[in-house]
Structure formats: structure tokens, C-alpha cells
Amino acid sequence: MLAGAVVLAGGRSSRMGRPKALLGWHGATAVTHAVDVVRDGADGGPVCVVRAPGQDLPPLAAIVVEDPVAFGGPLVALHAGLVALEGRCEAVFACGVDTPLLEPAFVRAVLRALRDGDDAVVPVIGGQAQPLLAAYRIGLAPVLGELLDGGALGLREIPGACAVRTLSEQE
């Protein structure tokens, strides 16, 4: 399966007080680090970074698209990323830009956990589903579009619309 990744970088960073994407992490920005990690975990597949309209980002080795709705939330951003990667890969690993401890091995394991019939695989860590450390099929873009058109606000509404399998910490 050809895999890629979507990095959501367009949040307000209101609690942080400054853009998370531009925070430093081991000599790079958080967004550059995230792109490098997910690309490695997706075995070199395409990466899309979704930013807020007009948001400044450093030059990236990724496709950069803008949220169609400023600060519309992760469901809007994930949909934009899936649409941008249509025809380039079959599935993506999706994460927020604020995951500095993410490892390529984790990305790889989640992507490889997708089975026939799964639209998404969402890890459960510490008893909590992690929809922003999950794998999604590109074919979900129309389903997410319908959710958005129906007023859905968050990623937690995805399981009611498609086949989502959870992945335990042991898996």
C-alpha cells in the first residue's frame, strides 16, 4: 500500500501564545520535524501540511494547503489534506504539528495496521482514542465532506460514518 501523511499545523496555538509549528525542536521547527518523521514512517510517501490561511511556515519538502475555513478544526484540516493527496497515495497517517516525540516506527506500525475493510485505524493509548495519531484511507474524503456539510465539528464523529478499527497499545 502506498502511504503518505497529513500534518495539521493550522491551529490557533492560543494556550501556547505563539505558533506551535514554528517552535524549535532539536535544531529544526516543529513543522519541519513533523514532516521528516511522518515521511520516514510513510516510507518516503507524500506529505501534506495543512496550515491556517496566511500562516507563515518555513520552506517545507511537502505539499502545503490552506484550511478552507480558518481555524475550522481538525476535521476540516484532515479533509483538506486527504483531498490534496488524492491520487498520490492510498492512505495517510494524520497527526498534529505538536507531536515532537512521534517516531517513524509508530507511524509505520499504525499505517501497516490498516486491513481490508478498514477505513481508518485509531490507536487507543492510556484508554483514550487518538484520532490525531491515526491512519485514514484517502477514499474517506467524500465521507468527511458529507460530515462537514452536515455540521460535524470533530474527528470523533468519523467512527459513526465509516469502518474505524481501534488499535490497542499492545498491537
N, C-alpha and C positions, 0 to 999 in steps of 0.2 A: 504494500500500500504506500503510495506517495503521500507523505505528510508535510505539513507546514505549521505555522504558528501565527497567533494573533496576540499582540501585546497591547493592552488597554492603557493608554497614557494620558487620557484627557480629563481626568478628574479635577475637581476644584482645589484639592490639597488644602482645604480650609483648616483642618486641625494642625497641619504641618506648618502653615503660614508661608510656604514657598513651594514652587513646583517640585513634586517628587521626582519627576522624570529627569530633572537637572541636578539632583543631589549626587554628590561624589561617592563612588564605591570602588576602592582599590585602583585608583588612577583613571577611572572612566566615569561617565554619567550613569545613573541608574538605568536609563533607557538603552544606552549602548550595551551595558552589561546584560540586560534582559534579552536584547536581540541576539547577542552572541550565545547565551546559554540555550535559548529555545531553538536557535538554528542548529546548534550542535546536537541537541536532543532530538530534533526532527531530521537528523542525518543530512543536513545541508539543504533541506527544503525551503521553500519561500516563506518569508516572514512579512507580516503586515503590522504596522504600528498605527493605531487609531488615536488621533490627537483631537483636542478641542479646536474649534475654529480659531485660526490665527495663533495658536500656541507655538511658541518657539521651541524647536528641538535642534540638537546638533545634527550634522550630516550623518545619515544612517545608511547602512547596507540593507535596506528594507524598503518595501512599498509603504509609503506614508499616505494615509487618507484622513479626512476630517470627519468627525461626528456630524451627521446631518442635523442633529439637534444639540446645541451647546449644552454640555453637562446633562445630557439626557439619561445618563446611567449606563451601566454595563450591558444591558440587553440591546440597547441602540448601538453601542460600540461593537459588540460581538457580531451583530447583524452586518454592520458596515464592513468589518473585517472578513467575514465569510463571503460577502458579495465581491469584495476586492480580490479574493483568492480563487474565485470560481474558475475552473478550467486549468488551474495551476497545481492543484493537489486534491486529494480525496478527503482528507481530514486535517484538523488543526488541533494543536494544543493551545489553550487560551489561558492567559494569566494577566494579572495587573503588573504595572511597572514597578510596584513596590514589593518585589519578591527577591531581595538580594541573596538569600540563601538557597534559592532554587538551583538544583543540579541537573545537568543534562540527563543523567541516568533516570531521574524521576520522570522527566518529560518523556523519555523513550519508553519507560515502563507503562505510563498511562496511555500513550498512543498505541502501544502494542496490545493493550488490554481490550481494544475495540474488537468486537466479534461481529460475525454476520448477524444482522438483525438489530444491532445496537446503533442508535442514532447518536448517543453520547455515552461517555463513561465519566462518572464523577467520583473522585476519591472521597472517602469519609475518614477524617483524621480527628482523633480525640472526640469521636461521637458527632462531629459536625461535617455536613456535606460541604465540599469545597468547589463550587461551580466556577471559580476563577483559578483553578488548577486542574482543569478537566480537558477531555478530548471531545471534539464535536465534528460530525460529518459535515462537509461542505453543503451537501444536499439539504441541510436544515435551514438554509437561508430563507426559502419561501415560508416555512413554518414560523420562523422568528418574525418575519414580516407580518404575517397574519396576527401573531400575538400582539405585536406593536400596534397594528391597526385596530385591534380590539381593546386597546388601553392597558395592556400588560406593562408593568413597570420594572420587573426584576427578573433575574436569572432563575429564581426559584419557581417561576411559572412554567419553565420549559418541560419538566417531567410530566405534567398533565397533558402535553401536546404531542409527545413522541416517546420512543423507547429509550429510556435512560437507565443504565445499569450502574449500580454503585460498586465501588472498588474498596475493599477493606484494606486496612493498614498492612495486614499480613500478605495480601495479594500484591 
